[in-house]
Amino acid sequence: MGQTSENVGRDFNISRDSQDKFAAESYQRAERAQKAGWFDDEIVPIKTVVKDPKSGEEKEVTLTKDEGPRWGTTYESLSKVRPAFPAYGDKSTGGNSSQVTDGAAALLLMRRSTALKMNQPILAKYVGATVTGLAPRIMGIGPSLAIPKLLGKYNISLNEVDIIELNEAFASMA
């Protein structure tokens, strides 16, 4: 993945500076959203055991929020982080790339008629899916090909879509 990020940055002239600026804005948005409680209803608390890397001590904790957003992150602080994949380039860092993390997600889909019978709220509409391919060395930009293909397949314009959630691990690909 790191090599792919460096390939995308190089092939599409995405500078380290622009990646750090994008990442800083992303962290700041995530921080504001967490502080405002926007994700609280979307995260189910889970108990787990964590091991302190320094002391080796284990303790049980209850995780209640995404630990990925690094509060207080600025462009200036990101610009000081060393490249994470120096064998492949100098643009992707631990600051403008996703952390190593664990996570899980669940989604329940049902027919509209079933949701109405069960008095469930209609939150979204599943329209369809598509598949597209591109060179593996730049696979991180797949959504830039898949999204227009999907919209065209169903004759939908981007203006007709209320919310898009697109998560990329590297600023070069976002």
Disulfide bonds with the S-S distance in Angstrom:
none
